[in-house]
Amino acid sequence: MRARRAWGSTRNVAEGQGMTATIARRPADQHVTSVRRPDDFDDFWRQIVAEADVIPLNPSMEPVPLRSTEDVETFEIQYDSLDGVRVSGWYCRPRDTYIEGPYPGLLVLPGYVSEPTLPKHWAKKGYAAIGVAPRGKLRSNRQYNPGYPGLLVDNIIDRNTYAYRGFYIDAMRAVDFALSRPEIDPSRIGCQGGSQGGALTITTAALRAGKIACGAAGAPYLCGYMDSAGFTHSWPYEEMNEYQRLYPERIGEMRETLNYFDGINFAPWITCPMHISIGLNDDVCPPETAYDVIRAMTNAEVTHNAYERCGHEAGGYWEGAKIADFLAKHLRPARP
């Protein structure tokens, strides 16, 4: 679909040490990002991944009969991640009496406020599906719980302790859990999610490049953080605007830290097919930043759909079937 002028006609964008500047808002697909990739971005994340990779996964699975059906088995899972955090989640797979394996693995990644998905419907379609719950989500919040709002700005001026350092790795470690399961085909692991789940789809496909077969990201969050906070006064980015109002002297440090966590800077690492969904009237995750991240996926085959008169749902009424088809094409789910 043709990109149109995004919702609104002006924006406030944080610039350098100053607070905001108001400029005309271009059509979404013509936006030029203010994100800059730090010279040591690759080394920074390679070191963190190397630190995580030596941590024993210690995976566990506990059957949940109440959430299981005659066709789908449901388990509560746990595994270890950075900083000694024990991460939980849901794991749903077809019963072998319904569909025989091996199965493709599918990570279903959560939004900012929403709790991890119980992905039984994906298991019913032939996937071994993991509803990921990074630190701070239910069942993963005993050791770390910044709250919502709270996560987005927790330690936002320190790249070594910023909230999303561990959060991104927790999602990445779900790939390792999938690889530990003998019923999952290791060549057919994908990830999918909207908003924050879209951001985690991007970062996970980047951090586990070569192990992810495809990813579908709807209205991706955490791309162009500073631009997004200027484009919108909606939550969650309003957390950043509030922080800037309280600590205007920290804006430069915020920008420097966030460049290490921006999905746009992870995008060049992605090598698998990706599908991006965009709502051109999205006032939560501005459409400009979705186009920015698409342009940054220079090593991936990318398809996208942009919908006029659609907001943060990013054309979900139409996109649901298209995303299912995209995942099925690349992951080839098991059939009864």
C-alpha positions as CSV (number, residue, x, y, z in Angstrom):
1,M,0.0,0.0,0.0
2,R,1.1,3.6,-0.7
3,A,2.6,5.4,2.2
4,R,0.7,8.6,3.1
5,R,1.4,11.5,5.4
6,A,1.4,10.0,8.9
7,W,-1.0,11.1,11.6
8,G,-0.5,14.8,12.5
9,S,1.5,17.4,10.7
10,T,4.1,18.5,13.2
11,R,6.3,16.8,15.7
12,N,8.5,17.6,18.7
13,V,11.9,15.9,18.4
14,A,14.5,15.8,21.2
15,E,17.7,17.3,19.8
16,G,21.1,17.1,21.5
17,Q,21.1,18.7,24.9
18,G,18.1,20.9,24.2
19,M,14.6,19.8,24.9
20,T,12.5,19.8,21.6
21,A,12.3,21.3,18.2
22,T,9.1,21.5,16.2
23,I,9.5,20.7,12.5
24,A,7.1,19.7,9.7
25,R,6.3,16.0,9.5
26,R,7.0,14.4,6.2
27,P,5.2,11.3,4.7
28,A,6.3,8.4,6.8
29,D,8.4,6.6,4.2
30,Q,10.5,9.8,3.7
31,H,11.6,10.2,7.3
32,V,15.3,10.4,7.9
33,T,16.2,8.8,11.3
34,S,18.3,10.6,13.9
35,V,19.6,7.2,15.2
36,R,23.4,6.8,14.9
37,R,25.2,3.4,15.2
38,P,28.0,3.6,17.8
39,D,31.4,2.5,16.5
40,D,31.6,-0.2,19.2
41,F,28.0,-1.4,18.8
42,D,29.1,-4.8,17.5
43,D,31.7,-5.4,20.2
44,F,29.3,-4.3,22.9
45,W,26.6,-6.8,22.0
46,R,29.0,-9.6,21.1
47,Q,30.5,-9.4,24.5
48,I,27.0,-9.6,26.1
49,V,26.0,-12.5,24.0
50,A,29.3,-14.3,24.8
51,E,28.6,-13.7,28.5
52,A,25.1,-15.2,28.1
53,D,26.3,-18.1,26.1
54,V,28.4,-19.5,28.9
55,I,25.5,-19.5,31.3
56,P,24.0,-23.0,31.6
57,L,20.4,-22.9,30.3
58,N,19.1,-25.2,33.0
59,P,15.7,-25.6,31.2
60,S,12.7,-27.0,33.0
61,M,9.2,-28.0,31.8
62,E,6.2,-28.5,34.1
63,P,3.0,-30.0,32.5
64,V,-0.1,-27.8,33.0
65,P,-3.1,-30.2,32.5
66,L,-5.6,-27.4,33.1
67,R,-4.3,-25.5,30.0
68,S,-3.9,-28.6,27.8
69,T,-6.4,-30.2,25.4
70,E,-6.7,-33.4,23.6
71,D,-4.7,-32.0,20.8
72,V,-2.2,-29.6,22.5
73,E,0.1,-30.1,25.5
74,T,0.9,-27.1,27.6
75,F,3.9,-26.6,29.9
76,E,5.2,-23.9,32.1
77,I,8.9,-23.5,31.3
78,Q,11.9,-21.9,32.9
79,Y,15.5,-21.2,32.0
80,D,18.4,-19.1,33.2
81,S,19.6,-15.8,31.8
82,L,21.9,-12.9,32.5
83,D,22.3,-11.6,36.1
84,G,21.1,-14.9,37.5
85,V,17.5,-14.2,36.5
86,R,15.3,-17.2,36.1
87,V,13.0,-16.6,33.1
88,S,9.6,-18.3,32.7
89,G,7.2,-18.8,29.8
90,W,4.6,-21.0,28.2
91,Y,5.3,-23.9,25.9
92,C,2.6,-25.4,23.7
93,R,3.2,-28.3,21.3
94,P,0.9,-30.7,19.4
95,R,0.3,-34.0,21.0
96,D,1.9,-36.7,18.8
97,T,-1.4,-38.4,18.6
98,Y,-2.7,-35.3,16.8
99,I,0.3,-34.3,14.7
100,E,3.6,-36.1,14.7
101,G,6.9,-34.1,14.8
102,P,9.3,-32.8,14.3
103,Y,7.8,-29.4,14.6
104,P,8.9,-25.9,13.7
105,G,9.6,-23.7,16.7
106,L,7.8,-20.4,17.0
107,L,8.7,-17.7,19.6
108,V,5.7,-15.5,20.4
109,L,7.1,-12.4,21.9
110,P,5.1,-10.1,24.2
111,G,4.0,-6.5,24.0
112,Y,5.0,-3.8,26.6
113,V,2.1,-4.1,28.9
114,S,0.6,-7.4,27.8
115,E,1.7,-10.6,29.6
116,P,3.2,-13.6,27.7
117,T,0.9,-15.3,25.2
118,L,-0.4,-18.9,25.9
119,P,0.2,-19.9,22.3
120,K,-2.2,-22.9,22.1
121,H,-3.6,-21.8,18.7
122,W,-0.2,-21.9,17.1
123,A,0.4,-25.4,18.5
124,K,-3.0,-26.4,17.0
125,K,-1.6,-25.2,13.6
126,G,1.4,-27.5,13.9
127,Y,4.0,-25.4,15.7
128,A,5.9,-26.0,18.9
129,A,5.3,-22.5,20.3
130,I,6.9,-20.6,23.1
131,G,5.2,-17.7,24.8
132,V,8.2,-15.8,26.0
133,A,8.2,-13.9,29.3
134,P,11.3,-11.8,29.7
135,R,12.3,-10.4,33.1
136,G,9.6,-8.2,34.7
137,K,6.7,-10.2,33.1
138,L,4.5,-12.4,35.1
139,R,6.4,-15.5,36.5
140,S,9.6,-13.7,35.6
141,N,9.4,-10.8,37.9
142,R,10.6,-12.2,41.2
143,Q,14.2,-10.9,40.7
144,Y,13.5,-7.9,38.6
145,N,10.2,-5.9,38.4
146,P,10.5,-2.2,37.3
147,G,6.8,-2.1,36.5
148,Y,4.8,-0.7,33.6
149,P,5.3,2.2,33.3
150,G,8.9,1.9,34.4
151,L,10.8,-0.6,32.2
152,L,11.5,1.8,29.4
153,V,13.4,4.3,31.5
154,D,15.0,2.0,34.1
155,N,18.7,2.9,34.1
156,I,18.3,4.7,30.8
157,I,21.5,6.6,31.0
158,D,23.8,3.5,31.6
159,R,24.2,1.1,28.7
160,N,25.6,-1.5,31.0
161,T,22.6,-1.7,33.3
162,Y,19.8,-0.4,31.1
163,A,16.6,-2.5,31.4
164,Y,16.6,-3.8,27.8
165,R,20.1,-5.3,28.1
166,G,18.8,-8.3,30.0
167,F,15.3,-8.1,28.5
168,Y,16.7,-8.6,24.9
169,I,18.9,-11.5,26.1
170,D,16.0,-13.2,27.9
171,A,14.1,-13.3,24.6
172,M,17.3,-14.5,22.8
173,R,17.6,-17.4,25.3
174,A,14.2,-18.6,24.3
175,V,15.8,-19.6,21.0
176,D,18.3,-21.7,23.0
177,F,15.3,-23.3,24.8
178,A,13.8,-24.2,21.4
179,L,17.1,-25.7,20.3
180,S,17.2,-27.8,23.4
181,R,14.0,-29.6,22.5
182,P,14.4,-32.8,20.5
183,E,10.9,-32.5,19.0
184,I,11.8,-29.1,17.3
185,D,13.5,-29.0,14.0
186,P,16.5,-26.6,14.6
187,S,16.4,-25.4,11.0
188,R,12.8,-24.1,11.3
189,I,12.7,-21.6,14.2
190,G,10.9,-18.3,13.8
191,C,9.7,-15.4,15.9
192,Q,6.6,-13.2,15.8
193,G,5.1,-10.4,17.8
194,G,3.6,-6.9,17.7
195,S,4.7,-3.6,19.2
196,Q,7.4,-4.6,21.8
197,G,7.0,-8.1,20.5
198,G,7.9,-6.7,17.1
199,A,11.0,-5.1,18.6
200,L,12.0,-8.4,20.2
201,T,11.4,-10.1,16.9
202,I,14.0,-7.8,15.4
203,T,16.5,-8.1,18.2
204,T,16.2,-11.8,18.5
205,A,16.5,-12.4,14.7
206,A,19.7,-10.2,14.9
207,L,21.3,-11.7,18.1
208,R,20.6,-15.3,16.9
209,A,21.2,-14.7,13.2
210,G,21.7,-18.0,11.4
211,K,19.4,-19.8,13.9
212,I,16.2,-17.9,13.1
213,A,14.5,-18.9,9.8
214,C,12.0,-15.9,9.7
215,G,10.4,-13.2,11.7
216,A,7.2,-11.2,11.6
217,A,7.1,-7.8,13.4
218,G,4.0,-5.7,13.7
219,A,4.2,-2.0,14.5
220,P,7.7,-2.5,15.9
221,Y,8.5,-0.6,19.1
222,L,12.0,0.4,20.3
223,C,13.0,1.6,16.8
224,G,14.1,5.2,16.7
225,Y,13.5,5.8,20.4
226,M,14.2,9.5,20.5
227,D,12.4,10.2,17.2
228,S,9.4,8.2,18.4
229,A,9.2,10.1,21.7
230,G,9.1,13.3,19.7
231,F,6.5,12.1,17.3
232,T,4.0,11.0,20.0
233,H,2.7,11.8,23.5
234,S,1.2,8.3,23.8
235,W,2.5,5.7,26.2
236,P,4.9,4.0,26.5
237,Y,7.1,6.6,24.8
238,E,5.6,9.2,27.1
239,E,7.7,7.7,29.8
240,M,10.7,9.1,28.0
241,N,9.1,12.5,27.6
242,E,8.3,12.6,31.3
243,Y,11.9,11.7,32.1
244,Q,13.2,14.4,29.8
245,R,11.0,17.0,31.4
246,L,12.3,16.0,34.8
247,Y,16.0,15.6,33.8
248,P,16.6,17.8,30.7
249,E,20.3,17.7,31.4
250,R,20.4,13.9,30.7
251,I,19.0,14.0,27.2
252,G,22.4,13.6,25.6
253,E,23.2,10.6,27.8
254,M,19.8,9.1,27.0
255,R,20.4,9.3,23.3
256,E,23.9,7.8,23.6
257,T,22.6,4.9,25.6
258,L,19.6,4.2,23.4
259,N,21.7,4.0,20.3
260,Y,23.0,0.7,21.7
261,F,19.5,-0.7,22.1
262,D,17.7,0.7,19.0
263,G,16.2,-1.9,16.6
264,I,17.4,0.1,13.7
265,N,21.0,-0.6,14.7
266,F,20.3,-4.4,15.1
267,A,18.6,-4.6,11.7
268,P,21.8,-5.0,9.6
269,W,22.6,-8.2,11.5
270,I,19.4,-9.9,10.4
271,T,19.8,-12.4,7.6
272,C,16.4,-14.2,7.5
273,P,13.2,-13.2,5.7
274,M,11.3,-10.6,7.6
275,H,7.7,-9.3,7.3
276,I,6.8,-5.9,8.8
277,S,3.3,-4.5,9.4
278,I,2.7,-0.8,9.6
279,G,-0.3,1.4,10.6
280,L,0.1,4.8,9.0
281,N,-2.0,6.4,11.7
282,D,-0.1,4.7,14.6
283,D,0.4,7.2,17.4
284,V,2.1,4.6,19.7
285,C,4.9,3.4,17.5
286,P,5.2,6.0,14.7
287,P,5.2,4.6,11.2
288,E,8.3,6.6,10.3
289,T,10.4,4.4,12.5
290,A,9.1,1.2,10.9
291,Y,10.3,2.5,7.5
292,D,13.6,3.4,9.1
293,V,14.1,-0.2,10.4
294,I,13.1,-1.7,7.1
295,R,15.7,0.4,5.3
296,A,18.3,-0.8,7.8
297,M,17.6,-4.5,7.1
298,T,20.2,-4.5,4.3
299,N,21.0,-8.2,4.6
300,A,17.5,-9.6,4.8
301,E,14.7,-10.2,2.3
302,V,11.9,-7.9,3.7
303,T,8.2,-7.6,2.8
304,H,5.9,-5.1,4.4
305,N,2.3,-3.9,4.4
306,A,1.3,-0.4,5.3
307,Y,-2.3,0.5,6.1
308,E,-4.0,3.9,5.8
309,R,-6.5,4.8,8.6
310,C,-5.0,2.1,10.8
311,G,-3.3,2.8,14.1
312,H,-1.3,0.6,16.4
313,E,-3.1,-2.6,15.4
314,A,-1.2,-2.2,12.0
315,G,-3.9,-3.5,9.9
316,G,-4.4,-6.5,12.1
317,Y,-7.8,-7.4,10.6
318,W,-6.1,-8.1,7.3
319,E,-2.6,-8.9,8.5
320,G,-3.4,-11.9,10.7
321,A,-3.9,-14.2,7.8
322,K,-0.9,-12.7,5.9
323,I,1.4,-13.3,8.8
324,A,0.2,-16.8,9.2
325,D,0.9,-17.5,5.6
326,F,4.3,-15.9,5.8
327,L,5.3,-18.0,8.8
328,A,3.9,-21.2,7.2
329,K,5.8,-20.5,4.0
330,H,9.1,-20.3,5.8
331,L,8.6,-22.7,8.8
332,R,6.4,-25.4,7.1
333,P,4.3,-26.4,10.1
334,A,3.6,-30.1,10.7
335,R,0.2,-31.2,9.5
336,P,-2.2,-33.8,10.9
